[in-house]
Amino acid sequence: MNIFVAKLNFKTRKEDLQAAFEQFGEVSSAKIVLDRDTKRSKGFGFVEMPNDNEALQAIAALNEKELDGRVIVVKPANPKPANNY
């Protein structure tokens, strides 16, 4: 399951994000979205967990909890729209 994580501290690293979610199971990837020009965090990211049950537990446990001094928002990611050009 792909998980959207918002309101991240701009200093949070992908390793920090991954460690928070690994408490609930296997994490296949963690990514923090960076501004293309400044390379600074945009304050949100994505975590991929292969086991949906573990992902749902992580979402329930981490949503509106503090990570690196900020209260984060955690929810299932919306599917990426298809580019039909």
A tleap script that builds the chain and sets N, CA, C and O, in Angstrom:
source leaprc.protein.ff14SB
mol = sequence {
  NMET ASN ILE PHE VAL ALA LYS LEU ASN PHE
  LYS THR ARG LYS GLU ASP LEU GLN ALA ALA
  PHE GLU GLN PHE GLY GLU VAL SER SER ALA
  LYS ILE VAL LEU ASP ARG ASP THR LYS ARG
  SER LYS GLY PHE GLY PHE VAL GLU MET PRO
  ASN ASP ASN GLU ALA LEU GLN ALA ILE ALA
  ALA LEU ASN GLU LYS GLU LEU ASP GLY ARG
  VAL ILE VAL VAL LYS PRO ALA ASN PRO LYS
  PRO ALA ASN ASN CTYR
}
set mol.1.N position { 0.849 -1.180 0.000 }
set mol.1.CA position { 0.000 0.000 0.000 }
set mol.1.C position { 0.890 1.236 0.000 }
set mol.1.O position { 1.895 1.305 0.708 }
set mol.2.N position { 0.493 2.206 -0.811 }
set mol.2.CA position { 1.205 3.474 -0.861 }
set mol.2.C position { 0.544 4.432 0.141 }
set mol.2.O position { -0.675 4.600 0.136 }
set mol.3.N position { 1.349 5.048 0.987 }
set mol.3.CA position { 0.851 5.897 2.069 }
set mol.3.C position { 1.367 7.314 1.885 }
set mol.3.O position { 2.558 7.522 1.655 }
set mol.4.N position { 0.472 8.286 1.985 }
set mol.4.CA position { 0.807 9.701 1.886 }
set mol.4.C position { 1.053 10.246 3.292 }
set mol.4.O position { 0.263 10.001 4.204 }
set mol.5.N position { 2.143 10.979 3.464 }
set mol.5.CA position { 2.484 11.563 4.759 }
set mol.5.C position { 2.699 13.056 4.555 }
set mol.5.O position { 3.568 13.458 3.782 }
set mol.6.N position { 1.912 13.883 5.244 }
set mol.6.CA position { 1.980 15.339 5.077 }
set mol.6.C position { 2.341 16.032 6.386 }
set mol.6.O position { 2.342 15.424 7.456 }
set mol.7.N position { 2.646 17.317 6.269 }
set mol.7.CA position { 3.002 18.192 7.391 }
set mol.7.C position { 4.304 17.758 8.066 }
set mol.7.O position { 4.477 17.916 9.275 }
set mol.8.N position { 5.219 17.206 7.254 }
set mol.8.CA position { 6.511 16.787 7.796 }
set mol.8.C position { 7.376 17.991 8.140 }
set mol.8.O position { 7.295 19.037 7.496 }
set mol.9.N position { 8.196 17.827 9.153 }
set mol.9.CA position { 9.226 18.810 9.463 }
set mol.9.C position { 10.158 18.855 8.258 }
set mol.9.O position { 10.490 17.812 7.697 }
set mol.10.N position { 10.583 20.052 7.853 }
set mol.10.CA position { 11.445 20.170 6.680 }
set mol.10.C position { 12.807 19.508 6.884 }
set mol.10.O position { 13.540 19.284 5.921 }
set mol.11.N position { 13.146 19.195 8.137 }
set mol.11.CA position { 14.421 18.539 8.434 }
set mol.11.C position { 14.303 17.015 8.504 }
set mol.11.O position { 15.314 16.324 8.629 }
set mol.12.N position { 13.087 16.488 8.425 }
set mol.12.CA position { 12.889 15.038 8.472 }
set mol.12.C position { 13.527 14.403 7.245 }
set mol.12.O position { 13.332 14.863 6.120 }
set mol.13.N position { 14.295 13.335 7.476 }
set mol.13.CA position { 14.954 12.607 6.389 }
set mol.13.C position { 14.161 11.347 6.064 }
set mol.13.O position { 13.349 10.889 6.868 }
set mol.14.N position { 14.401 10.797 4.892 }
set mol.14.CA position { 13.664 9.582 4.504 }
set mol.14.C position { 13.945 8.441 5.466 }
set mol.14.O position { 13.080 7.593 5.686 }
set mol.15.N position { 15.153 8.405 6.050 }
set mol.15.CA position { 15.490 7.365 7.025 }
set mol.15.C position { 14.626 7.497 8.284 }
set mol.15.O position { 14.232 6.493 8.877 }
set mol.16.N position { 14.335 8.728 8.687 }
set mol.16.CA position { 13.470 8.969 9.848 }
set mol.16.C position { 12.051 8.496 9.562 }
set mol.16.O position { 11.407 7.866 10.401 }
set mol.17.N position { 11.582 8.811 8.368 }
set mol.17.CA position { 10.239 8.413 7.958 }
set mol.17.C position { 10.139 6.891 7.902 }
set mol.17.O position { 9.166 6.310 8.384 }
set mol.18.N position { 11.130 6.257 7.322 }
set mol.18.CA position { 11.140 4.799 7.221 }
set mol.18.C position { 11.154 4.159 8.602 }
set mol.18.O position { 10.428 3.195 8.847 }
set mol.19.N position { 11.971 4.685 9.502 }
set mol.19.CA position { 12.061 4.120 10.857 }
set mol.19.C position { 10.724 4.213 11.595 }
set mol.19.O position { 10.357 3.295 12.329 }
set mol.20.N position { 10.005 5.301 11.405 }
set mol.20.CA position { 8.704 5.466 12.073 }
set mol.20.C position { 7.724 4.390 11.612 }
set mol.20.O position { 6.960 3.858 12.418 }
set mol.21.N position { 7.744 4.070 10.324 }
set mol.21.CA position { 6.799 3.097 9.781 }
set mol.21.C position { 7.251 1.658 9.999 }
set mol.21.O position { 6.414 0.757 10.055 }
set mol.22.N position { 8.549 1.426 10.122 }
set mol.22.CA position { 9.055 0.058 10.316 }
set mol.22.C position { 8.625 -0.524 11.656 }
set mol.22.O position { 8.721 -1.735 11.854 }
set mol.23.N position { 8.160 0.297 12.567 }
set mol.23.CA position { 7.634 -0.209 13.831 }
set mol.23.C position { 6.406 -1.096 13.597 }
set mol.23.O position { 6.040 -1.901 14.453 }
set mol.24.N position { 5.775 -0.936 12.425 }
set mol.24.CA position { 4.529 -1.646 12.144 }
set mol.24.C position { 4.679 -2.744 11.104 }
set mol.24.O position { 3.734 -3.490 10.849 }
set mol.25.N position { 5.870 -2.851 10.495 }
set mol.25.CA position { 6.089 -3.894 9.505 }
set mol.25.C position { 7.110 -3.473 8.467 }
set mol.25.O position { 7.800 -2.463 8.608 }
set mol.26.N position { 7.184 -4.283 7.416 }
set mol.26.CA position { 8.172 -4.059 6.361 }
set mol.26.C position { 7.842 -2.810 5.549 }
set mol.26.O position { 6.693 -2.587 5.166 }
set mol.27.N position { 8.861 -2.004 5.293 }
set mol.27.CA position { 8.732 -0.819 4.451 }
set mol.27.C position { 9.566 -1.070 3.199 }
set mol.27.O position { 10.773 -1.294 3.291 }
set mol.28.N position { 8.929 -1.034 2.033 }
set mol.28.CA position { 9.688 -1.275 0.803 }
set mol.28.C position { 10.328 -0.001 0.273 }
set mol.28.O position { 11.339 -0.065 -0.426 }
set mol.29.N position { 9.751 1.168 0.597 }
set mol.29.CA position { 10.388 2.430 0.215 }
set mol.29.C position { 9.806 3.577 1.038 }
set mol.29.O position { 8.663 3.539 1.492 }
set mol.30.N position { 10.638 4.589 1.206 }
set mol.30.CA position { 10.215 5.834 1.854 }
set mol.30.C position { 10.813 6.968 1.031 }
set mol.30.O position { 11.990 6.925 0.671 }
set mol.31.N position { 10.010 7.978 0.735 }
set mol.31.CA position { 10.474 9.077 -0.117 }
set mol.31.C position { 9.924 10.389 0.416 }
set mol.31.O position { 8.742 10.492 0.745 }
set mol.32.N position { 10.793 11.391 0.499 }
set mol.32.CA position { 10.359 12.740 0.828 }
set mol.32.C position { 10.457 13.554 -0.446 }
set mol.32.O position { 11.496 13.551 -1.107 }
set mol.33.N position { 9.391 14.247 -0.797 }
set mol.33.CA position { 9.354 15.017 -2.033 }
set mol.33.C position { 10.139 16.312 -1.838 }
set mol.33.O position { 9.924 17.054 -0.880 }
set mol.34.N position { 11.060 16.562 -2.781 }
set mol.34.CA position { 11.917 17.747 -2.714 }
set mol.34.C position { 11.548 18.739 -3.797 }
set mol.34.O position { 11.102 18.363 -4.882 }
set mol.35.N position { 11.742 20.018 -3.487 }
set mol.35.CA position { 11.568 21.064 -4.481 }
set mol.35.C position { 12.627 20.876 -5.560 }
set mol.35.O position { 13.801 20.680 -5.244 }
set mol.36.N position { 12.241 20.931 -6.790 }
set mol.36.CA position { 13.158 20.662 -7.894 }
set mol.36.C position { 14.291 21.690 -7.976 }
set mol.36.O position { 15.407 21.339 -8.358 }
set mol.37.N position { 14.025 22.944 -7.625 }
set mol.37.CA position { 15.053 23.985 -7.734 }
set mol.37.C position { 15.941 24.080 -6.496 }
set mol.37.O position { 17.165 24.139 -6.608 }
set mol.38.N position { 15.317 24.094 -5.311 }
set mol.38.CA position { 16.088 24.311 -4.078 }
set mol.38.C position { 16.558 23.020 -3.431 }
set mol.38.O position { 17.425 23.047 -2.558 }
set mol.39.N position { 15.996 21.881 -3.849 }
set mol.39.CA position { 16.297 20.570 -3.248 }
set mol.39.C position { 15.887 20.512 -1.781 }
set mol.39.O position { 16.357 19.646 -1.042 }
set mol.40.N position { 15.025 21.416 -1.355 }
set mol.40.CA position { 14.513 21.450 0.014 }
set mol.40.C position { 13.213 20.641 0.077 }
set mol.40.O position { 12.459 20.589 -0.894 }
set mol.41.N position { 12.965 20.020 1.218 }
set mol.41.CA position { 11.744 19.242 1.399 }
set mol.41.C position { 10.515 20.117 1.171 }
set mol.41.O position { 10.484 21.284 1.561 }
set mol.42.N position { 9.503 19.528 0.531 }
set mol.42.CA position { 8.220 20.221 0.368 }
set mol.42.C position { 7.294 19.945 1.552 }
set mol.42.O position { 6.177 20.461 1.599 }
set mol.43.N position { 7.756 19.126 2.516 }
set mol.43.CA position { 6.960 18.866 3.710 }
set mol.43.C position { 6.008 17.697 3.597 }
set mol.43.O position { 5.139 17.515 4.450 }
set mol.44.N position { 6.164 16.894 2.539 }
set mol.44.CA position { 5.340 15.688 2.432 }
set mol.44.C position { 6.138 14.592 1.753 }
set mol.44.O position { 7.181 14.836 1.147 }
set mol.45.N position { 5.619 13.375 1.871 }
set mol.45.CA position { 6.308 12.247 1.272 }
set mol.45.C position { 5.404 11.038 1.160 }
set mol.45.O position { 4.200 11.109 1.406 }
set mol.46.N position { 6.015 9.923 0.783 }
set mol.46.CA position { 5.271 8.684 0.582 }
set mol.46.C position { 6.045 7.518 1.177 }
set mol.46.O position { 7.276 7.487 1.150 }
set mol.47.N position { 5.302 6.568 1.711 }
set mol.47.CA position { 5.881 5.333 2.239 }
set mol.47.C position { 5.138 4.185 1.578 }
set mol.47.O position { 3.910 4.193 1.499 }
set mol.48.N position { 5.883 3.204 1.107 }
set mol.48.CA position { 5.285 2.019 0.493 }
set mol.48.C position { 5.484 0.837 1.436 }
set mol.48.O position { 6.605 0.522 1.835 }
set mol.49.N position { 4.357 0.182 1.789 }
set mol.49.CA position { 4.403 -1.013 2.640 }
set mol.49.C position { 3.701 -2.146 1.886 }
set mol.49.O position { 2.553 -1.988 1.469 }
set mol.50.N position { 4.381 -3.293 1.707 }
set mol.50.CA position { 3.791 -4.386 0.923 }
set mol.50.C position { 2.584 -5.063 1.594 }
set mol.50.O position { 1.718 -5.599 0.904 }
set mol.51.N position { 2.524 -5.042 2.922 }
set mol.51.CA position { 1.428 -5.704 3.642 }
set mol.51.C position { 0.366 -4.656 3.992 }
set mol.51.O position { 0.623 -3.748 4.783 }
set mol.52.N position { -0.826 -4.787 3.400 }
set mol.52.CA position { -1.887 -3.801 3.613 }
set mol.52.C position { -2.339 -3.710 5.068 }
set mol.52.O position { -2.643 -2.621 5.556 }
set mol.53.N position { -2.386 -4.860 5.772 }
set mol.53.CA position { -2.805 -4.830 7.174 }
set mol.53.C position { -1.821 -4.037 8.028 }
set mol.53.O position { -2.227 -3.242 8.876 }
set mol.54.N position { -0.521 -4.256 7.802 }
set mol.54.CA position { 0.495 -3.493 8.534 }
set mol.54.C position { 0.424 -2.012 8.169 }
set mol.54.O position { 0.598 -1.145 9.026 }
set mol.55.N position { 0.169 -1.730 6.899 }
set mol.55.CA position { 0.052 -0.341 6.449 }
set mol.55.C position { -1.122 0.354 7.140 }
set mol.55.O position { -0.997 1.494 7.589 }
set mol.56.N position { -2.245 -0.328 7.221 }
set mol.56.CA position { -3.420 0.261 7.879 }
set mol.56.C position { -3.167 0.490 9.368 }
set mol.56.O position { -3.633 1.481 9.930 }
set mol.57.N position { -2.432 -0.419 10.010 }
set mol.57.CA position { -2.068 -0.230 11.420 }
set mol.57.C position { -1.168 0.993 11.574 }
set mol.57.O position { -1.340 1.779 12.505 }
set mol.58.N position { -0.216 1.154 10.671 }
set mol.58.CA position { 0.695 2.301 10.715 }
set mol.58.C position { -0.078 3.602 10.522 }
set mol.58.O position { 0.169 4.581 11.226 }
set mol.59.N position { -1.010 3.616 9.572 }
set mol.59.CA position { -1.815 4.813 9.316 }
set mol.59.C position { -2.606 5.181 10.566 }
set mol.59.O position { -2.613 6.339 10.983 }
set mol.60.N position { -3.271 4.194 11.165 }
set mol.60.CA position { -4.088 4.450 12.364 }
set mol.60.C position { -3.229 4.951 13.519 }
set mol.60.O position { -3.636 5.846 14.261 }
set mol.61.N position { -2.045 4.375 13.669 }
set mol.61.CA position { -1.194 4.718 14.813 }
set mol.61.C position { -0.462 6.049 14.632 }
set mol.61.O position { -0.238 6.764 15.609 }
set mol.62.N position { -0.087 6.387 13.402 }
set mol.62.CA position { 0.765 7.556 13.189 }
set mol.62.C position { 0.016 8.818 12.773 }
set mol.62.O position { 0.555 9.918 12.897 }
set mol.63.N position { -1.216 8.683 12.282 }
set mol.63.CA position { -1.962 9.869 11.869 }
set mol.63.C position { -2.192 10.794 13.064 }
set mol.63.O position { -2.645 10.363 14.124 }
set mol.64.N position { -1.872 12.072 12.870 }
set mol.64.CA position { -2.012 13.118 13.888 }
set mol.64.C position { -1.124 12.877 15.108 }
set mol.64.O position { -1.446 13.295 16.220 }
set mol.65.N position { 0.000 12.195 14.879 }
set mol.65.CA position { 1.006 12.006 15.933 }
set mol.65.C position { 2.221 12.862 15.607 }
set mol.65.O position { 2.379 13.321 14.476 }
set mol.66.N position { 3.070 13.072 16.592 }
set mol.66.CA position { 4.234 13.925 16.405 }
set mol.66.C position { 5.423 13.134 15.855 }
set mol.66.O position { 5.734 12.037 16.319 }
set mol.67.N position { 6.074 13.723 14.856 }
set mol.67.CA position { 7.309 13.180 14.300 }
set mol.67.C position { 8.244 14.367 14.076 }
set mol.67.O position { 7.905 15.292 13.338 }
set mol.68.N position { 9.393 14.345 14.696 }
set mol.68.CA position { 10.374 15.434 14.577 }
set mol.68.C position { 9.776 16.804 14.916 }
set mol.68.O position { 10.081 17.809 14.275 }
set mol.69.N position { 8.915 16.814 15.944 }
set mol.69.CA position { 8.371 18.084 16.426 }
set mol.69.C position { 7.165 18.604 15.673 }
set mol.69.O position { 6.684 19.696 15.977 }
set mol.70.N position { 6.659 17.861 14.698 }
set mol.70.CA position { 5.473 18.288 13.941 }
set mol.70.C position { 4.411 17.201 14.010 }
set mol.70.O position { 4.731 16.012 13.999 }
set mol.71.N position { 3.146 17.608 14.082 }
set mol.71.CA position { 2.036 16.660 14.041 }
set mol.71.C position { 1.772 16.349 12.571 }
set mol.71.O position { 1.432 17.237 11.790 }
set mol.72.N position { 1.932 15.088 12.205 }
set mol.72.CA position { 1.840 14.693 10.797 }
set mol.72.C position { 0.446 14.162 10.455 }
set mol.72.O position { -0.322 13.757 11.327 }
set mol.73.N position { 0.154 14.180 9.164 }
set mol.73.CA position { -1.080 13.607 8.625 }
set mol.73.C position { -0.676 12.388 7.803 }
set mol.73.O position { 0.197 12.474 6.939 }
set mol.74.N position { -1.313 11.257 8.076 }
set mol.74.CA position { -0.977 10.001 7.400 }
set mol.74.C position { -2.266 9.380 6.869 }
set mol.74.O position { -3.221 9.168 7.617 }
set mol.75.N position { -2.280 9.091 5.562 }
set mol.75.CA position { -3.465 8.469 4.964 }
set mol.75.C position { -3.074 7.701 3.709 }
set mol.75.O position { -1.995 7.918 3.158 }
set mol.76.N position { -3.948 6.802 3.255 }
set mol.76.CA position { -3.633 6.093 2.012 }
set mol.76.C position { -3.466 7.098 0.874 }
set mol.76.O position { -4.222 8.064 0.775 }
set mol.77.N position { -2.480 6.868 0.026 }
set mol.77.CA position { -2.240 7.766 -1.108 }
set mol.77.C position { -3.288 7.534 -2.178 }
set mol.77.O position { -3.739 6.408 -2.392 }
set mol.78.N position { -3.671 8.611 -2.849 }
set mol.78.CA position { -4.560 8.482 -3.999 }
set mol.78.C position { -3.770 7.894 -5.154 }
set mol.78.O position { -2.593 8.213 -5.323 }
set mol.79.N position { -4.394 7.045 -5.947 }
set mol.79.CA position { -3.669 6.477 -7.089 }
set mol.79.C position { -3.214 7.591 -8.040 }
set mol.79.O position { -3.907 8.591 -8.230 }
set mol.80.N position { -2.044 7.391 -8.624 }
set mol.80.CA position { -1.508 8.357 -9.575 }
set mol.80.C position { -2.369 8.327 -10.831 }
set mol.80.O position { -2.633 7.251 -11.367 }
set mol.81.N position { -2.818 9.499 -11.317 }
set mol.81.CA position { -3.659 9.499 -12.517 }
set mol.81.C position { -2.859 9.038 -13.743 }
set mol.81.O position { -1.664 9.302 -13.870 }
set mol.82.N position { -3.546 8.363 -14.609 }
set mol.82.CA position { -2.904 7.891 -15.846 }
set mol.82.C position { -2.711 9.063 -16.794 }
set mol.82.O position { -3.596 9.907 -16.937 }
set mol.83.N position { -1.558 9.112 -17.436 }
set mol.83.CA position { -1.300 10.143 -18.435 }
set mol.83.C position { -1.690 9.610 -19.800 }
set mol.83.O position { -0.957 8.838 -20.418 }
set mol.84.N position { -2.848 10.031 -20.255 }
set mol.84.CA position { -3.351 9.565 -21.547 }
set mol.84.C position { -3.145 10.642 -22.597 }
set mol.84.O position { -4.104 11.234 -23.092 }
set mol.85.N position { -1.902 10.887 -22.926 }
set mol.85.CA position { -1.594 11.930 -23.906 }
set mol.85.C position { -1.388 11.328 -25.270 }
set mol.85.O position { -1.118 12.051 -26.229 }
savepdb mol mol.pdb
quit
